[in-house]
Amino acid sequence: MAFVRTPSGLIAKYLFFQVPLVWVEGPTDFPLIERILRNRTCRLEAANGKPECEKLIEALCTEDLPYVVVIDGDYDILSSRRSVHRRAIRLQRYSSENYLAEKEAITRVCTSCAQVDISAGLGEEEFDQLLADVADALSELLAIDVTLRRSNHGQKIFPSNADGLMLQGSTRLDKGRIATLANPYMQLAESQELEQARADIEKFCESRRLIDLVPGHMVFGFLRRVVLFVVRKQSGRNLTVDNDALRVLLAGEIWSGSRSADHESLRRRLLRAVREAEKMRSEEQ
């Protein structure tokens, strides 16, 4: 087992299986990606981090090995949306969890969990308000985070839990908390670099939603709060669901309903890459 934990061992792991390997950064990526690959014969593996995925992509580019790597877009999507290899699939949103932020999926999950008719439109109002709050309250915090990330400052601005940015007992973001969080980090950001980050985010938002750029764990936390709040308001009971189960529920609804251009692009690119890896493996045997 120690062998596959080394970079060379991770790269060579595809040799252990007759079917193509599809690498993702971590287990939270499984629900979204598994739904795309459900009818393909391949194996999904977690590389356990972006640095490991980058090493896999480097080997992919150098040796054209028969596997696929799916890597988070992170803030790289502000400057480029192109992948360096046709079997290196860069997400066009910050992470896989950002792909769960779709109104129809939220509504269907809320409706199912509250056990009411879909025509009730549960969660639509709260989701629309969440998008508006994110666009209004998080732009400057994101600009600071982008600036510090680009300068390799090492500071982590966003909290580990989305509750830290939300009003208690509500689905609304807390502008006061967000401003308080941003203030000390503002002093660490070079003014020229901060202006560039603001300009990049503004350009991004000309055709995209700001929530697509927010770190994925925060987005998932926002979505979780919306689902729990809406179900409790409708049914009068607290919904008990762990994070893994909720990701599976949302991912299921994402791929069973109408899909955005980002979703269609991901599906198309991933299936094309897997088919290519399948062909390469069959030619080796």
FENNOR-V206781 format. One line per field, one symbol per residue. phi: phi as a letter, one per 40 degrees, with the letter a starting at -180 (. if undefined). psi: psi as a letter, one per 30 degrees, with the letter a starting at -180 (. if undefined). burial: + if it has 24 or more other C-alpha atoms within 12 Angstrom, else -. Layout:
phi: ???
psi: ???
burial: ???
This chain:
phi: .cdcccdccccccdccbccccbcbcacccddccdcccdbbcabcbccghcdccccccdccccbfccbbbbbdcfccccbabcccacbbccccbdaccccccbdcccccccccccfbccccgdgcccccccdcccccbbdccccccdcccccfcgcbccccbcdcbbccgaccccccccccccdccdccccdccccccccccccdccbbccccbcddccccccccccccccccccbgbccbaccccccccccccdccbcbccccccccccccccccccdccccccc
psi: efeffleeeeefffffkflkkjklelfffeeeeeeegfgljlkkkkfhleeeeeeeeeeeeefhlilkkkkkeafffffkgklfkfgjjkkgleleffffikeeeeeeeeeeefhlkfffhkfeeeeeeeeeeeeeffeeeeeeeeeeeeghffkjeklfkfffglkkglgkkjeeeeeeeeeffeffkkeeeeeeeeeeeeeeffflkefffkkeeeeeeeeeeeeeeeeeeefglkkjkleeeeeeeeeeeeffakkleeeeeeeeeeeeeeeeeeeeeeff.
burial: ---------++-++----++++++++-++++++++++--+-++++++----+++++++++----++++++++++++++--+-+-++++++++++++++++++++++++++++++------++++-+++-++-+++-+++++++++++++-------++---+++++---+++++---+--++--++--+----+--++-++--+---+++++++++++++++++++++++++-+----+------++++++++++------++--++-+++-++++++--+----
